[in-house]
Amino acid sequence: MSSILRALKKVQNEAPGKYEFRPWPRQRNIKETRWKTFSRVISSGLFLAASLLVAAGALWFLFDAKKNSPEPLVYSTPPPAPSVMAPEKIDPPPARPVVETQAAKPAASPAAQAKIPPVSDPQTHIPKLDDPNMTLQAIVWDIHPKDRVAVINGDFIGEGDMAGPFRVTAILRSSVLLKGNGDDMWRLTYQRH
């Protein structure tokens, strides 16, 4: 063995950098090698099984489709054409006789109908406020009046709050109703430029 080492040292000293000496390869762990081999066998077996299942399913589908397909209809003579007939005249059903009973409710009298007040839009009768110091900028409308907000002159104002000298009585979808001094009502709308 010493002669081999001497020969290697001689070669190393004669031509430095010409030869490359690599370290001995590390010994592989037997358990690691067995595990890698086992995992390769299992994965290839699973792939083979999946491929066989797909092929079997495709064959089953093809043969089952052929077995269950209906036979084509073959006519020795052409099929008869459907007959076209004129539409029949249909009489309407007879009218039912009207039977009055004592349990029937009488129709509401015109006087009873007059007691129900007509629904009107409150803003149609209220004059529009033409004040350059009051500007409606936005409305956030909600079903619940307490959640409605109007932006007037940059301030967020709810129903019942003050907007300048006016109290906001209602925030509608496109305008705001204001109450001034006394019982004066005004309607504030968006300004058109």
Secondary structure, DSSP 8 states (H G I E B T S, - for coil): -HHHHHHHHHHHHHSTTTS----------HHHHHHHHHHHHHHHHHHHHHHHHHHHHHHHHHHHHHHHS------SS------------------------TTS-----HHHHHTS-----GGGSS-B---TT--EEEEE--SSGGG-EEEETTEEE-TT-EETTEEEEEE-SSEEEEE-STT-EEEEEB---
